[in-house]
Amino acid sequence: MSVIVWTAVGSLAAWLWLLLGQGFFWRTDVRLPPREDPAPRDWPAVCVVVPARDEAAVLRESLPSLLAQDYPGRAEVFLVDDGSSDGTGRLARELGRRGGGLPLTVDSPGEPPAGWTGKLWAVRHGIGLARARDPEYLLLTDADIAHAPDSLRRLVAAARTGGFDVVSQMARLRVTTRWERLVVPAFVYFFAQLYPFRWIGRRGGRTAAAAGGCVLLRAEAAERARIPDSIRHAVIDDVALARAVKRGGGHIWLGLADRVDSVRPYPRLLDLWRMVSRSAYAQLRHNPLLLLGTVAGLALVYLVPPAALAVGLAAGGGAAALAGGAAWLVMAGTYVPMLRYHGLSPWLAPLLPFTALLYLLMTVDSAVQHYRGRGAAWKGRTYARPDALPEEG
């Protein structure tokens, strides 16, 4: 058998293993129960912490949804203005006065010290404000996330009845523009492939992840895991948070959201490129060997199937065409549930190899930016490379 045939067969074998052996990552049925059943007898106090930096463009859609939460217990919202230059704090106060609902406190922590990312410094400040209210739970949510009126109630009910220290939902991202439809569902699909949701919820399991847009965290677990101090320099803070809680013996859960939505638009490919590339190499722990392995793996799993099919058909190689076509078919089939979850046509599924190529290039670009000394850049800040951070004292 030729090299192309063996490579195509290897790709097909990889897809059969992913289909059956990777926690059924491609299924989209890991979600919160539709109602509180059974509901907690008493509803604990919750403080909502919202770090926000230059979020005035999305705050009108997101913040009122938090203030309007239909929660039977005591709840309060703390929005931490992380050095915004667009009037985020002023707008938040205006929305709080106008909207009513849950109490709102808007404050600012000042610039983060060395070794802290801005978001986690803001989260630390918000948690510090919340501690005065002695909450049982903290809801950490991003400023671009809109919540249905029963969102907080469902999160707390799931945490209480399931005995979870973390309950996190991956917010449904926008898929309005052409590039959003092409790139966004694949982002969630790849994330679930790396961190199968079914594995995350296992007690004693090693897999740990959360989605930073919506994380309900037991306050006691946060103190035990020293959140956020123990992860203060993490660029991918949600995964770092979940790992810290799980290392401390906590029980965590992550699933797809039904009524928690991101309102942030990504109209251009450049916007999506920046979103992915700012943290892709950090996901690989800035390890060049992991980068090479990831590039090779993406090529084998996603790019080989259509290439083998095309080469096989052009050269009359039936075995290569058959193996490549079968692998592409399995790949597309596993992608269809994610497309349907986002309300998109399953006919987009065969385009996944092209999207994977984009992600491969984004990952390489993330590494290039790292080795140019630029670090991870986001909202006007560039975070230091890990080897440039001060030692813990």
Buried (B, 14 or more C-beta within 10 A) or exposed (E): EEEBBEBBBBBBEBBEEBBEEBBBBBBBEBBBEEEBEEBBEEBBBBBBBBBBBBBBBBBEBBBBBBBBBEBEBBBBBBBBBBBBEEEBBEBBBBBBEEBEBBEBBBBBBEEBEEBBBBBBBBBBBBBBBBBEBEBBBBBBBBBBBBBBEBBBBBBBBBBBBEEBBBBBBBBBBBBEBEBBBBBBBBBBBBBBBEBBBBBBBEEEBEBBBBBBBBBBBBBEBBEBBEBBEBBBBBBBBBBBBBBBBBEBEBBBBBBBBBBBBBBBBBEEBEBBBBBBBBBBBBBBEBEEEBBEEBBEEBBBBBBBBBBBBBBBBEEEBEBBBBBBBBBBBBBBBBBBBBBBBBEBEBEBBBBBBEBBBBBBBBBBBBBEBBEEEEBBEBBEBEBBBBEEBEEEE
